Amino acid sequence: MQEKSIKYGAQIAAAIIIAGAVVVSSGMLSKFFIKIRKEKNLAVKGYAEQVVSSDIAKFYIYVRARGANLEEMYNALQLSKDKIVAKLLHMGFKEEEINLGGINHENVYKKNDKGAETDEFLHIAGNRMIEVITKQVELVSGKYRSLDVLLSDGVDMTTGAPEYFIFNLDRYKLVLLRKATTNGLERAKVLAENSGGNIGRLLEAKQGIIQITSPYSTETSYGGVYDTESLEKSIKVVVTLEYLLE
């Protein structure tokens, strides 16, 4: 009886070992098939680029004035503002393209030899910003520096460098996405043909960050680049495509 029990236990143990081996083998086989399946996917990047001209321009003019009191400062600031606006209109800008910012002012006191402010009042300093936003891009790029002539007329001002933008960027994005997708498909076909395979259905498509740089620039950023200094801009689009490799 004891001998039969021993034999029966040995058979059960053997069965458990075999079953475990089958499970392990099945797991390894499953992983093997998963690996093969993954290896049959082909991921490529598609690229498209287009150079376009900016169609929106913006620049700022900072005007300053001072006076013995608020009224004197305000009148001086208004006079300088009027000269700037008249000059802008004469240059060809439209009234609705000129935006006036609010007036800021502060009391200015004399400083001692150590740079510390004293109680001796000197004057009131005021400033305001004038912003120009226009679609007359060439007018900005060609003439905005002519504002500097007002310095000789007693206008205390600083002209900021123009910034250039692309209005309705989406109209370029859609075209470039099509080109980038076509480019990616062509690359995938070349890779597949050279490896003896064929391109199957598209499994996944991802759009990368759009980069807007000056022409011939290699600048890129993880969050995207938007160059505002250049009148001409290069829009670059990258897509990642994953195909089934047959």
Residue pairs with C-beta under 8 A, 6 or more apart in sequence:
40 244
40 245
40 246
41 203
41 242
41 243
41 244
41 245
42 188
42 191
42 192
42 197
42 199
42 242
42 243
42 244
42 245
43 240
43 241
43 242
43 243
44 184
44 187
44 188
44 191
44 240
44 241
44 242
44 243
45 184
45 187
45 208
45 238
45 239
45 240
45 241
46 179
46 180
46 181
46 182
46 183
46 184
46 185
46 187
46 238
46 239
46 240
46 241
47 180
47 183
47 184
47 236
47 237
47 238
48 176
48 177
48 178
48 179
48 180
48 183
48 236
48 237
49 176
49 234
49 235
49 236
49 237
50 172
50 175
50 176
50 234
50 235
51 215
51 232
51 233
51 234
51 235
52 166
52 172
52 232
52 233
52 235
53 137
53 231
53 232
53 233
54 137
54 164
54 165
54 166
54 230
54 231
54 232
54 233
55 135
55 137
55 165
55 166
55 167
56 133
56 134
56 135
56 137
56 164
56 165
56 166
56 167
57 132
57 133
57 134
57 135
57 136
57 137
57 140
57 141
57 162
57 163
57 164
57 165
58 131
58 132
58 133
58 134
58 162
58 163
58 165
59 131
59 132
59 140
59 144
59 159
59 160
59 161
59 162
59 163
60 129
60 130
60 131
60 132
60 159
60 160
61 84
61 129
61 130
61 131
61 132
61 147
61 157
61 158
61 159
61 160
62 127
62 128
62 129
62 130
62 157
62 158
62 159
62 160
63 77
63 80
63 81
63 84
63 127
63 128
63 129
63 130
63 155
63 156
63 157
64 77
64 80
64 125
64 126
64 127
64 156
64 157
65 73
65 76
65 77
65 79
65 80
65 125
65 126
65 127
65 156
66 73
66 76
66 108
66 123
66 124
66 125
66 126
67 73
67 74
67 75
67 76
67 123
67 124
67 126
68 123
68 124
69 124
70 105
70 124
72 124
73 105
73 123
73 124
73 125
73 126
74 103
74 126
76 126
77 103
77 126
77 127
77 128
80 150
80 154
80 155
80 156
80 157
81 100
81 128
81 130
83 150
83 153
83 155
84 130
84 147
84 150
84 155
84 157
85 98
85 130
87 146
87 147
87 149
87 150
88 98
88 132
88 147
89 95
89 98
91 139
91 143
91 146
91 147
92 136
92 139
92 143
93 132
93 134
93 136
93 139
94 134
97 132
97 133
97 134
97 136
98 130
98 131
98 132
99 130
99 131
99 132
99 133
100 128
100 130
101 128
101 129
101 130
101 131
102 128
103 126
103 127
103 128
104 126
104 127
104 128
105 124
105 125
105 126
105 127
106 124
106 125
107 121
107 124
108 121
108 122
108 123
108 124
108 125
109 117
109 118
109 119
109 120
109 121
109 122
110 117
110 118
110 120
110 121
110 122
111 117
111 118
112 118
132 140
134 140
135 167
137 164
137 231
140 162
140 164
141 162
141 164
141 231
144 159
144 162
145 159
147 157
147 159
148 159
150 157
151 157
161 229
163 228
163 229
164 228
164 229
164 230
164 231
164 233
165 228
166 172
166 212
166 233
166 235
169 212
169 235
172 235
173 210
173 235
173 237
176 210
176 235
176 237
177 207
177 237
177 239
179 237
180 237
180 238
180 239
181 205
181 239
181 241
184 239
184 240
184 241
185 199
185 241
188 199
188 241
188 243
189 199
192 198
192 199
192 243
192 245
195 245
197 245
197 246
198 245
198 246
199 243
199 244
199 245
199 246
200 243
200 244
200 245
200 246
201 243
201 244
202 241
202 242
202 243
203 242
203 243
203 244
204 240
204 241
204 242
205 239
205 240
205 241
205 242
206 239
206 240
206 241
207 237
207 238
207 239
208 237
208 238
208 239
208 240
209 221
209 222
209 223
209 224
209 238
210 224
210 235
210 236
210 237
211 219
211 220
211 221
211 224
211 225
211 235
211 236
212 224
212 225
212 226
212 227
212 233
212 234
212 235
212 236
213 219
213 220
213 225
213 227
213 230
213 233
213 234
213 236
214 227
214 229
214 230
214 232
214 233
214 234
215 230
215 232
215 233
215 234
216 234
217 227
217 234
219 225
219 227
227 233
